[in-house]
Amino acid sequence: MQEDHKQPGANSRRDFLKNSALAAAGFMIVPRHVLGGKGFIAPSDRLQIAGIGVGGKGQSDIAEFSNKGLAPVDIAFLCDVDDRRSATTRANFPKAKYYKDFREMLEKEHKHIDAVSVSTPDHQHAVAAMAAMQLGKHVYVQKPLTHDIYEARALTAAAKKYKVVTQMGNQGSSGDGVRQLMEWYNAGLVGDVHTVYCWTDRPVWPQGIPWSANKAEVPKELNWDLWLGTAPYKDFVDKLVPFNWRGWWDYGTGALGDMGCHIIEPPFRVLGLEYPSEVECSVGSVYVDEFKRGYFPDSCPPSSHVTLRFKKPDGKTVTLHWMDGGIQPERPEELGPNETMGDGGNGALFIGTKGKMMCGTYGINPQLLPTSKTATAGVAQTIARVPEGHYQQWVNGAIAGYGKKQLSSPFEIAGPLTETLLMANLAIRSFDIRVSKPENPAQFSYPGRYIKLLWDQQAMKVTNFDAANQFVKRQYREGWSLGV
């Protein structure tokens, strides 16, 4: 059997918090009202879940928690700003009480809620999750964890402060694929990985476009003011909801936010990465006519290539490339000309001092290169799998209570991963900062382009281009607050 070889400095992420001190105590079955306290569900009770954003992905999330009624779960409350989107979930769980404003739901029903699932557009993730955690509720939040870097840091701290069980909705982190990659890496099959390429064919929604000038009538089933939430007020326009909001910075986080948590997560975990120290990027352009580039800073670009560098505790540097809009890295020479790289449109490629490996979205179909090595690797399984799956892992953790069970993507892992994605978005947005030239105000310069941004992760600040820091923390619309 091949000797297990662990790369220095990677243990904390790779071991999934297994070194955390867990309280060893017996328990007796007593009702919840006798136990009291935050973040604890009596073993005799069923987990009372409230869903915030229950159409689309929220619909499938709620169904997964219930597990066709087999899980010890009651879907007790549902909240959505759009009656059309929530209709199917409400029909599936007719006993659940329905609200449109999550703040009203939490205020009135918090004594009857144990855990909250958040599956709203990105710009509402943080305020909903924070409100629930401050009431001692366990939270499951769809990816990306937050819209802003500041929000990600705040939610990570809050999970620890309020001692609640947390999980981000990057289900690949509970998959077998990422664990197989970790075992190969630990065994030294590819040596020290110094470069990673991650790519996606997203966006599959409009980006790099001007905001529509065609004001539309708000559907009677949609509360537009609540949908906007923390974002600046704008008139409703057609085709923004329920899907195309992803391409607008006020609400979404572009291809990085949509797919980065699924594609960057495997290298992030395998290599024990935490926070990048520097970032640079280039972005694709659109043209408003044959000769003139469009300038649409409110919209995510149609494509981008971002380079992030991480300093590991052992002093080594890892360079991670992100490519979206269909851009892909050069095919490795070890991959056959007709073999699929990653899963085709998406994937991650690890380049080490002794070899290479790759995977698709969610870490699926891990392969050593050349792929003929995969079947003959002969590395023993050393990392426990998650047979119950990502959703039930959170359900089981919430029922057990804070610190009692190991989870795949708690906020102490999901927070830094999300910050990494948002750091890349900060570079992309900085690329389009436009300044009028003093000598000719009709002409512009773009000081954020073609430079390297240096990041102080403790201070959450770019140290060499202050204008970029406006994207670390956004200003909420009046009436909304993170509460910290």
Secondary structure, DSSP 8 states (H G I E B T S, - for coil): -------TT-HHHHTTTTTS-----------HHHH-SSS---TTS-EEEEEES-STHHHHHHHHHHTTTTSSEEEEEEE-SBHHHHHHHHHH-TTSEEES-HHHHHHHHGGG-SEEEE-S-GGGHHHHHHHHHHTT-EEEE-SSS-SSHHHHHHHHHHHHHHT--EEES-GGGGSHHHHHHHHHHHTTSS-SEEEEEEE-----S--S------B----TTB-HHHHHTTS-----BTTTTTTGGGGBTTT--HHHHHHHHHHTHHHHHHTT----SEEEEEE---BSSSS-B---TTB--S-EEEEEEEE-TTS-EEEEEEEETT------TTS-TTS-STTSSSEEEEEESS-EEEE-GGG-S-EEESGGGGGG------S---TTHHHHHHHHHHHH-TTSS--SS-HHHHHHHHHHHHHHHHHHHHTT--EEETTEEEEEE-TTTT--EEEETTTTEESS-GGGGGGTS----TT-----
